[in-house]
Amino acid sequence: MEHPYVITRLEHLLPVRGLPLVVNRPQHQNPTPFHDHDFIEIAVVRGSEAVHRGIHGERPVARGDVLVLHPGQWHGYGNCAAIDLTNLCLPVGLFAHELAWLAADPQVAALLPARGEPAQDFIHVHLNEAELTAIEAQLDRLQELVTAKAVRSRAEVIALTAAVLARLAAGLPRRHVAEAGDAVVIQLAAEMQADLARGWKLSELARRTGQTREHFCRRFRLVHGNPPLAWLTMRRAERAAVLLLSTDAPVAEIGRRVGWDDPNYCARRFRAAFGVNPAAYRRRSPDVIRTV
């Protein structure tokens, strides 16, 4: 079910002309419930302030902040004072077709979702006033093009989208670019993320790379900021949090689905990640659009 202020499915946004993207400018005057999307959403804050909420907590956002949200990442806004946003909504398939050439660029690839269940830490970029003014002009032109009764230049739509992505990618912290550059580590992380219930062993992962465990851990940490099993524990906790928010499944079942068969162990690991046990986490987040 959709919320009056929230669109979670791209099919509800796409115009009948079948353009591969949507640009809109919602004005959230009320808090939005936790929700996810089936598309990439790039939210550019143009004015006023709000609190952006995610699985891991809240952070203030204001003019110049840009949030890149991947499919399956849960978020919402609170303390809205008529926050002024422009949202650029892109189907993932766009990067296998019209923008496939752009996805091969390591910097732009760092903006895109990895395979498997998404991590729940958002990409955040802050633009200075000159950069923001330039992107605002590009987004306004994009919105004009995609909402026109007759699309005069599909090529201009694609070119402007590429320009926006390139400008944002240039402002990414170096760690995000590094994450897009190590194909072996990315592949193994995607496999782990896609099968959280599996009993992954560090020795198995290192053997797959032909490296010692120590070398593999250093390489993995360079890309993801944590050793493999610590990274896996956080992904399991995040997935458990999403399931707590988006389903009525019992806590014990959720634990089994993320690889924590022992309910007591599940509760300990979840508390270490989020500061509360799973049942308390579910109770404190009642305003959720359930879509999975």
C-alpha positions in Angstrom: 0.0 0.0 0.0 1.4 3.4 -0.9 1.5 6.4 1.5 0.2 9.8 0.3 3.8 11.2 0.5 5.7 8.1 -0.6 6.1 6.2 -3.8 7.8 2.8 -3.4 7.4 1.3 -6.8 8.8 2.8 -10.0 5.8 1.6 -12.1 3.7 4.0 -10.1 5.9 6.9 -11.2 6.7 6.1 -14.8 4.8 8.2 -17.4 2.9 6.5 -20.2 5.6 7.6 -22.7 7.9 4.9 -21.1 10.8 7.2 -20.4 13.4 5.3 -18.3 13.5 7.7 -15.4 11.4 10.1 -13.3 12.3 13.5 -11.8 9.9 15.0 -9.2 10.0 17.6 -6.5 8.0 16.5 -3.5 7.5 18.9 -0.6 7.3 16.8 2.6 5.5 18.8 5.3 4.8 15.8 7.4 7.1 12.9 8.5 7.2 10.0 6.1 7.1 6.4 7.3 9.9 4.0 6.9 9.8 2.6 3.4 11.9 1.1 0.6 12.0 1.4 -3.2 12.5 -0.9 -6.1 14.5 1.8 -7.9 17.6 4.0 -7.3 16.5 7.3 -5.7 18.9 10.3 -5.7 17.5 12.9 -3.3 18.9 16.4 -3.6 18.0 18.7 -0.7 17.4 22.2 -2.1 16.0 24.0 0.9 14.9 23.9 4.5 15.9 21.0 6.9 14.7 17.6 8.1 16.0 14.5 9.8 16.7 11.6 7.5 16.0 8.2 9.2 17.6 4.9 8.4 18.0 1.5 9.9 20.9 2.7 11.9 19.4 5.9 13.2 18.9 9.5 12.2 21.0 12.4 10.8 20.0 16.0 9.9 20.0 17.0 6.3 19.9 20.5 4.8 20.5 22.4 1.6 23.4 20.8 -0.4 23.0 17.3 1.0 22.5 14.5 -1.5 21.4 11.0 -0.5 21.8 8.0 -2.9 19.3 5.3 -1.9 19.5 1.8 -3.4 16.6 -0.6 -3.9 15.8 -2.3 -0.7 17.3 0.4 1.6 14.8 1.5 4.2 14.5 5.2 5.1 12.1 8.0 6.0 12.0 11.7 6.9 11.2 13.3 10.3 11.0 16.8 11.6 10.1 18.1 8.2 9.7 21.8 7.8 8.4 21.7 4.2 11.8 20.3 3.1 12.4 21.0 -0.6 13.8 18.0 -2.5 14.4 17.0 -6.0 14.3 13.2 -6.5 15.9 11.5 -9.5 14.4 8.0 -9.7 16.3 5.5 -11.9 15.5 1.9 -12.6 18.5 -0.4 -12.1 17.9 -1.8 -15.6 18.9 1.6 -17.0 22.5 0.7 -16.3 22.2 -2.5 -18.4 20.8 -0.6 -21.4 20.9 3.2 -22.0 23.6 3.9 -19.4 25.5 0.6 -19.6 28.6 2.4 -20.8 28.5 4.7 -17.7 28.3 1.8 -15.3 31.7 0.7 -16.5 33.2 3.9 -15.0 34.6 3.0 -11.5 33.5 6.3 -10.0 30.0 6.2 -11.3 29.8 2.4 -10.5 30.3 3.4 -6.8 26.9 5.1 -6.9 25.2 1.9 -8.0 23.8 -1.0 -6.0 25.9 -4.2 -5.6 24.4 -7.6 -6.1 22.6 -9.3 -3.3 20.7 -7.8 -0.4 21.6 -4.1 -0.1 23.7 -2.8 2.8 21.7 -0.3 4.8 24.3 2.5 5.0 23.4 5.2 2.5 25.8 7.1 0.2 25.9 10.7 1.3 27.4 13.6 -0.7 27.5 17.2 0.3 27.7 19.8 -2.5 29.0 23.3 -2.2 26.8 26.1 -3.4 28.3 26.2 -6.9 28.0 22.4 -7.4 24.4 22.4 -6.1 23.4 25.3 -8.3 24.7 23.4 -11.4 22.9 20.2 -10.4 19.7 22.1 -9.7 19.8 23.5 -13.2 20.4 20.0 -14.7 17.6 18.5 -12.7 15.1 21.3 -13.5 15.9 20.7 -17.2 15.4 17.0 -16.8 12.1 17.5 -15.1 11.0 19.8 -17.8 11.9 17.2 -20.4 10.3 14.2 -18.8 7.1 15.9 -17.9 6.5 17.5 -21.3 3.5 16.4 -23.4 5.9 15.4 -26.2 9.4 14.3 -25.5 11.6 16.2 -28.0 15.0 14.7 -27.2 15.4 11.3 -25.4 19.1 11.7 -26.1 19.1 14.9 -24.0 17.4 13.1 -21.1 20.1 10.4 -21.1 22.9 13.0 -21.5 21.6 15.1 -18.6 21.2 12.0 -16.4 24.8 11.0 -17.1 26.0 14.5 -16.3 24.2 14.5 -12.9 25.7 11.1 -12.0 29.2 12.1 -13.1 29.0 15.3 -11.0 27.8 13.4 -7.9 30.4 10.6 -8.4 33.2 13.2 -8.5 32.2 14.2 -4.9 32.2 10.7 -3.5 34.5 9.8 -0.6 37.5 7.7 -1.8 36.3 4.6 0.1 33.1 4.4 -2.0 35.2 4.4 -5.2 37.5 1.7 -3.8 34.4 -0.5 -3.1 33.7 -0.5 -6.8 37.2 -1.5 -7.8 38.1 -5.0 -6.4 36.1 -7.5 -8.5 37.1 -10.5 -6.4 36.1 -9.0 -3.1 32.9 -7.6 -4.5 31.9 -11.0 -5.9 32.5 -12.8 -2.6 30.7 -10.1 -0.6 27.7 -10.3 -3.0 27.6 -14.1 -2.5 27.7 -13.7 1.3 25.0 -11.1 1.2 22.8 -13.2 -1.1 23.0 -16.2 1.3 23.2 -14.8 4.8 21.9 -18.1 6.3 24.9 -20.0 5.2 27.6 -20.8 7.7 30.4 -18.8 6.0 34.0 -19.6 7.1 37.0 -17.3 6.8 39.2 -20.2 5.7 36.8 -21.0 2.8 36.6 -17.4 1.6 40.4 -17.0 1.7 40.8 -20.3 -0.2 38.5 -19.0 -2.9 40.9 -16.1 -3.5 44.1 -18.2 -3.3 45.4 -16.0 -0.5 46.2 -16.4 3.2 43.5 -15.5 5.6 45.5 -12.5 6.8 46.0 -11.2 3.2 42.4 -11.7 2.3 41.2 -9.9 5.5 43.4 -6.9 4.7 42.1 -6.8 1.1 38.5 -7.1 2.3 38.9 -4.4 4.9 40.4 -2.0 2.3 37.2 -2.3 0.3 34.5 -2.6 3.0 36.1 -1.0 6.1 35.8 -4.2 8.2 37.1 -7.7 8.2 34.9 -10.3 6.3 33.1 -11.8 9.3 32.5 -8.5 11.1 31.1 -7.2 7.8 28.9 -10.3 7.5 27.6 -9.9 11.1 26.5 -6.3 10.3 24.8 -7.4 7.1 23.0 -10.1 9.0 21.9 -7.6 11.7 20.7 -5.1 9.0 18.7 -7.8 7.2 17.2 -8.9 10.5 16.2 -5.2 11.1 14.5 -5.0 7.7 12.6 -8.2 8.3 11.5 -7.0 11.8 10.2 -3.8 10.2 8.6 -5.3 7.0 7.2 -8.6 8.2 5.3 -10.1 11.1 7.7 -13.1 11.2 8.7 -14.3 14.7 12.1 -13.2 15.9 13.3 -16.8 16.0 12.4 -17.3 12.4 14.1 -14.1 11.4 17.2 -15.2 13.2 17.3 -18.5 11.2 16.8 -16.6 8.0 20.0 -14.5 8.6 22.1 -17.4 9.9 21.6 -17.0 13.6 19.8 -20.3 14.6 20.2 -19.8 18.4 17.6 -17.1 19.5 19.9 -16.1 22.4 22.8 -15.6 20.1 20.6 -13.7 17.7 19.5 -11.4 20.4 23.1 -10.7 21.6 24.4 -10.0 18.1 21.4 -7.8 17.2 21.7 -5.8 20.4 25.4 -5.3 19.7 24.5 -3.7 16.4 21.5 -1.7 17.4 21.6 -1.2 21.1 18.2 -3.0 21.8 16.9 -6.5 21.4 14.9 -7.5 18.2 11.5 -7.3 19.9 12.2 -3.8 21.3 13.5 -2.6 17.9 10.3 -3.7 16.2 8.1 -2.0 18.8 9.9 1.4 18.5 9.3 1.6 14.7 5.5 1.4 14.2 5.3 3.8 11.2 6.3 1.5 8.4 5.1 0.8 4.9 5.3 -3.0 4.6 6.2 -3.9 1.0 8.0 -7.3 1.3 
